[in-house]
């Protein structure tokens, strides 16, 4: 429903000087000390709602309402500065995928707990199918990100008005690959006539994307799966001596088991963290080179609460000093 400026002025955390074609985000706001502000759009205009707490939602706040709530700069940027109708769908899709990735990591941890209590209740495929799903979702997130990049590129102007841009490619792979080879930042800048900051963004994320794309394509098109998965008392393990896990830089500092066995928690965390890094990397780059609309909530950030999202706060530990379950 449409809201008037008089209605919007009732919302303490939104700062809207004039309407543009953005969707006005009406997510609730945490005010601190267990107090929330929320509004609902009705035929009579915006009406206040009494909110005790939220279970699964994005919300505005100056600080997280709970230590398990997370902040993703990319999501915050879209909601606060680029919440257009044609972007809302992709932002929702990205957020849904992030929630699903969190659920998959949580399931893998749960499978191990169940196995330790009764090793007949968990089969190898319980874990390998979740791993394959994680890699597929991470791969698809890059194309969702590229959709967002293209729509932002077609809508906004450069801060440096002397710059011009060619049309970008519709998929991340078509941006970073040319003749089946990864492009350098310099090659990307020349080919697409884009600022070096954006070209370097593609360059930074291209190597990881190449690994992810290669493995994901083998799963989807070649019928391959993770052949060797080992179940141990302190975690699930895979061989670091065979593709696609061989030569990953995380094994240089990871705590490997005899015979070169690496932690499943480490490799799935590596995949998810690098994917999230690409989102955050873009949100930083775009603000440095494009003229974005005014921040609709300049005094607040957007935090996210989900059933399993707190696991994202643990992933860096899984790559570093908590690759294995402490027993």
C-alpha positions, 0 to 999 in steps of 0.5 A, spaced: 500 500 500 502 507 498 504 511 504 504 518 505 509 523 507 505 524 513 505 517 515 513 516 514 514 521 518 511 517 524 517 512 523 522 514 528 528 511 525 526 512 517 529 519 514 525 520 508 525 527 505 522 526 498 519 520 495 523 516 489 521 510 486 525 506 492 520 501 496 520 504 503 523 498 507 518 497 513 522 492 517 521 493 525 527 497 529 530 495 535 530 501 540 534 497 546 532 495 552 527 490 549 523 495 546 521 495 539 518 500 534 514 497 528 509 499 523 503 496 518 501 499 512 493 499 512 488 502 508 488 507 513 495 509 513 501 506 517 499 503 524 503 502 530 504 494 532 506 492 538 512 487 537 515 483 543 521 480 539 522 477 532 524 470 530 526 470 523 527 477 520 531 483 518 531 489 523 534 496 523 538 498 530 544 501 532 546 495 535 544 487 535 538 486 539 542 479 541 549 477 540 547 471 535 544 476 530 548 478 524 550 484 520 551 483 513 553 490 509 551 488 503 544 486 505 544 493 509 546 497 503 541 494 499 535 495 504 538 502 506 540 505 499 538 501 493 531 498 495 528 498 488 522 493 486 527 490 481 532 489 487 528 486 492 527 480 489 534 478 488 536 481 495 530 476 498 533 471 494 540 472 497 538 472 504 534 466 503 540 462 500 544 465 506 539 462 511 539 455 507 547 455 508 547 456 515 542 451 516 546 446 512 552 447 516 548 446 522 545 440 520 552 437 518 554 439 526 548 435 528 549 429 524 556 428 527 553 429 534 548 423 532 553 419 529 557 419 536 551 417 540 549 412 535 554 410 529 548 406 525 544 412 525 548 417 520 550 415 513 556 418 509 551 421 504 547 425 509 554 429 509 556 429 502 549 431 500 549 437 504 556 439 502 554 438 495 548 443 496 553 448 500 557 448 494 551 449 489 548 455 493 555 458 494 556 458 486 548 461 485 550 466 489 555 469 485 550 469 479 545 473 484 550 478 486 551 479 478 544 480 477 544 486 483 551 489 480 548 489 473 541 493 475 545 498 480 550 499 474 544 501 469 541 505 474 546 509 478 551 514 475 559 514 477 561 519 482 567 521 477 562 523 471 568 523 466 567 515 466 563 511 461 561 504 461 559 498 457 554 493 458 556 488 463 555 481 462 549 477 465 553 472 469 559 472 474 563 467 470 562 471 463 565 477 467 571 474 469 572 469 464 575 470 457 576 464 452 576 460 458 581 463 462 581 468 468 582 475 466 586 480 470 583 486 473 587 490 467 584 486 462 577 487 465 578 494 466 579 495 458 574 490 456 568 493 460 571 500 461 569 499 468 573 503 474 579 499 476 576 499 483 570 494 480 575 490 476 580 489 482 573 486 485 572 481 480 580 480 480 580 478 487 574 474 487 575 470 480 580 465 483 575 462 488 569 463 484 573 459 479 575 453 484 567 453 486 565 453 479 569 448 477 567 443 482 559 445 482 559 444 474 562 437 476 557 435 480 551 438 476 553 436 469 558 430 470 554 426 476 560 426 480 560 426 488 564 427 494 567 420 493 571 419 500 568 422 506 571 419 513 567 419 519 571 420 526 570 421 533 572 429 532 569 430 526 567 429 518 574 428 514 576 429 506 582 427 503 586 433 501 590 429 496 585 429 491 581 434 487 577 438 488 580 439 495 587 438 493 592 445 494 587 449 497 591 454 501 587 453 508 590 446 508 597 450 509 595 452 516 589 447 518 590 441 523 590 435 518 589 428 520 594 422 518 594 421 511 592 428 509 585 428 512 582 435 512 576 437 516 569 438 512 568 444 517 574 447 514 572 446 507 565 448 507 567 454 512 572 456 506 566 456 501 561 460 505 566 465 508 569 467 501 562 467 498 560 472 503 566 476 502 564 477 495 558 480 497 561 485 502 567 486 498 562 489 492 558 493 497 564 497 499 566 498 492 560 500 490 559 506 495 566 508 493 565 509 485 557 510 484 552 515 486 547 512 491 541 515 493 541 518 500 541 513 506 534 511 508 536 510 515 543 513 516 543 512 524 541 505 524 544 498 521 540 492 518 541 486 522 539 479 521 536 474 525 534 467 523 533 460 526 541 458 524 544 464 522 548 465 528 553 459 526 556 464 521 559 467 527 563 461 528 565 459 521 572 463 521 573 458 527 572 452 523 577 454 518 582 456 524 583 453 531 576 449 531 576 445 525 575 439 529 570 437 534 573 438 541 572 431 545 
